[in-house]
Amino acid sequence: MHALAYGATVITHDDLDRQMPEVEAIEPGVTGAFFRYGDKDDLARKMTLSLGCTEEDRLRCRAAGIARLEESYTPEAQVAYITAALDSVIKRCV
């Protein structure tokens, strides 16, 4: 989350069972990339692709990462998600 907040591309492994929920903020080709778990060659490929991006691509990725955080991971957004979930439960109980 911190990396996305600073507009950095995030590269992490694809074994989602070994990830924390924040991994859902990564959109391949938009805010980052996933490499095959345990595959250092695939990691190197993803890093090479990321480092070879144009300045325009970097700016687009930066904007997308920051936008993703602002739309889903601010305290206000989290309050809205929790409130919606609680409203849904309350409506089913009434």
N, C-alpha and C positions, 0 to 999 in steps of 0.2 A: 504494500500500500504506500509506503514511504517513497519507493522508487517511482511509482506512478504519479504520486503527488508532485514530484520534481520533473515529471515529463520523461522519465527514462523508460526505455524499452525493457520489458521483463522477460527473461528466458528461464524456464524451469522445466522439470521433468514431467512426463505424462502419466505417472502412476498416481492417479487421483486419490487412491486409498491411502497414500502416504502424504497427502497434502492437507492443508488447513482450508477452511471454507473460502478464504480470501482469493484462492486461485481462480474463482469464477470471474474475477475482474479482468483476467487476461483473455483477450480475444486474439487468436492467431492471425497474424498479418495486420492487425490493427493496433493493439497495445503491447503485443509481445509474441512469444512463440513457445511451443512445447517441444522438447527433444525426448527421444525414446529413453526411458529410465535405464540407467546403467550403460548407455551407449555414448562414450566420449567422442566418437567420430561424428555422431549425429549432433551432439552439443557443439562441436567445433563448426559444423556446417551452419547451424542456426546462428552462431555468433558471427561467422563470416558474412552471412546474409545481412545480419543486423548492422554490422560495422560498414558494410558496403552500400548502405542506403544513401540516397541523395539527401541533401539538406531539406528539400521539400518533403520527402518521406519522413524525416526525423521530426519536422515541425507538425506534420499531420498526426504522427504517432503521439507526440507530446500532447497535442490538443485533445486527441481521443482519450488518452489516459486520464488527463485532468477532468474531462467531461464525464467519464465513467465514474470517477470518484465522487464528483459533485452531484450526479444524479442518483447514486445508490448508496454511498458510504459516508455521507455527512451525518452528524447527529440528527439533523432535521429529517433526512431521508429515512434513517433507521426508526425514528419515532413514528413516521408515517406507516412504515411496514408493520411495526408492532401494533399500532392502533388498528390498522386494517385487519390484522390477524385476530385481535381481540374482538373487534366488531363482528367478525365472521362467526367466532365461537359463541358469542352472546346471542346472536340471531338464531343460531341452531338450538340453543338451550331454551329460548322463549317460546 
